[in-house]
Amino acid sequence: MAKKICSLVLLVFWMACIFAFSAQPAEESTKLSDSVKEKVIEIVERVFPSVAEKAAKPDGETTLIKIIRKSAHFFAYLILGVLAMWTFSAYGIKKRYGLAFLLCVLYAISDEIHQAFVPGRACRLFDVCIDTAGAALGLFAVFLIKKRKKCLTK
């Protein structure tokens, strides 16, 4: 019973986090992206100084911010896919992979529609595609882990 409640609470919490990030006006979202960008450049400077030099230039900076933003979409939905799968598994739901994928895709669509009403934000089909790819990879990772686990226990 605790596994069911915990998985559901985490799933709903993660969906609320995604909603909260999407509710940020463009100016706030840009500040967050900029702070992440600075940390990424700081780390890259230590490992790949020549790449960091290019990233610090205006065109490189724009590209880096785009990569950070799209990566955030991808990983947020990868996590959502894993949590949806965990929740559906905990509740013994049949066809859980398909339902988890459907939940993630519908949430991605609703998230983009929500952003259309947030100042300075937009509804982008491309972002739905990135979200969907993240969710699909998360679900595929769960599938592979479960398959490997079954192979090891035989």
MOJOZI-V545939 format. One record per backbone hydrogen bond with DSSP energy under -0.5 kcal/mol. CO is the residue of the C=O (numbers start at 1). NH is the residue of the N-H. Records with the same first field share a line. If there is no record, write none. Layout:
# MOJOZI-V545939
CO: NH + NH
This chain:
# MOJOZI-V545939
1: 5
2: 6
3: 7
4: 8
5: 9
6: 10
7: 11
8: 12
9: 13
10: 14
11: 15
12: 16
13: 17
14: 18
15: 19
16: 20
17: 21
18: 22
19: 23
21: 24
25: 29
26: 30
27: 31
28: 32
29: 33
30: 34
31: 35
32: 36
33: 37
34: 38
35: 39
36: 40
37: 41
38: 42
39: 43
40: 44
41: 45
42: 46
43: 47
44: 48
48: 51 + 52
49: 53
50: 54
51: 55
52: 56
54: 57
57: 61
58: 62
59: 63
60: 64
61: 65
62: 66
63: 67
64: 68
65: 69
66: 70
67: 71
68: 72
69: 73
70: 74
71: 75
72: 76
73: 77
74: 78
75: 79
76: 80
77: 81
78: 82
79: 83
80: 84
81: 85
82: 86
83: 87
84: 88
85: 89
86: 90
87: 91
88: 93
89: 92
93: 96
95: 99
96: 100
97: 101
98: 102
99: 103
100: 104
101: 105
102: 106
103: 107
104: 108
105: 109
106: 110
107: 111
108: 112
109: 113
110: 114
111: 115
112: 116
113: 116
114: 117
115: 118
118: 121
119: 26
122: 124
124: 128
125: 129
126: 130
127: 131
128: 132
129: 133
130: 134
131: 135
132: 136
133: 137
134: 138
135: 139
136: 140
137: 141
138: 142
139: 143
140: 144
141: 145
142: 146
143: 147
144: 148
145: 149
146: 150
147: 151
148: 152
149: 153
150: 154
151: 154
